[in-house]
Amino acid sequence: MLLLSADETRANLPYPALVEELRQMFKTGCEMPLRHHHDVAVPGEPDATLLLMPAWQPGAYVGVKLASVFPGNSERGLPAISASYVLSSGKTGETLALVDGGELTARRTAAASALAADYLARADSEHLVMVGTGRLSLNLIAAHKAVRPIKSVAIWGRNPEKAEAIAKQAGENFRIKAWATTDLQSACAEADIVSAATLSTSALIKGDWLPEGVHVDLVGAFKPSMRETDEIVIMKGCLFADTREGALKEGGDYAIPLQEGTITPDAILADLYDLCRGTHEGRRQDKEITVFKSVGAALEDLAGAILAYKNAVSKA
């Protein structure tokens, strides 16, 4: 059994290859039961979440991720997400690899957003606005840069010092112009892509701020009670998702307007299955606003774990 540390998982999941692995997995599909989703009380802090996410390709691979999300970890200087992924043979059940689940989750999540952007963001998108300063921020910048000619990024966060730190890392790591901003409204007005990865329970991004042709990538707010956008964003935008069912039930950006009657389920024009299989073309006009809501899917974890395993074996 291979044991892949966080560094080894990262090294074996380069974004261009991971985006293509996800594209192929959404084309072919896999068995993906509903994930287990449990609230876990943490005295004196917001509830944590325990996730169990199984998926398999008959006769090929079986995988399951055990993940926890502890929002209170931000006060401890620790990542909110901890996870492990077990990959087994679909023929014998033999355990093949234990993959660092935190790194796998971060990279497959960012790669799914990049995959969506490959269909939904304008081809000439150069300026990215990153909303949020958690673990996903640098991953999302790197992933979007893998599919679009990103030359500059503005980072906004509730903690300006964290935003400054992320901007410095982004500039050094990706050789792009990067800066922190405290004026999210002005930043959004100049964006080609706005990517948000927060645990917000109230709207951060306002529809009145968005320019024509922008692509909005919503990665955080993974519970029905959470949201990163107001209803004007949802009403103005052409709506897409990683999976229809998940986005309508689990992410508040779509679930809340659905509950309030602002949108109906058919407002989601396509999900990644449709986009990758060519049943929907994605962006149709340069001026339209596209919105992508991601809540994660076990299919994405399985694809990433298989790629990490294959790459690790090839290097052994």
Buried (B, 14 or more C-beta within 10 A) or exposed (E): EBEBEBEBBBBBBBBEBBBBBBBEBBEEEBBBEEBEBEEEEEEEEBBBBBBBBBBBBEEEBBBBBBBBBBBBBBEEEEBBBBBBBBBBEBEEEEEBBBBBBBBBBBBBBBBBBBBBBBBBBBEEBBBBBBBBBBBBBBBBBBBBBBBBEBBBBBBBBEEBEBBBBBBBBBBEEBEBBBBBBEEBEEBBBEBBBBBBBBBBEEBBBBBEBBEEBBBBBBBBBBBBEBBBBBBBBBEBBBBBBBBBBBBBBBBBBBBBBBEEEBBEEEBBBBBBBBBBBEEBEBBEEEEBBBBBBBBBBBBBBBBBBBBBBBBBEEEE
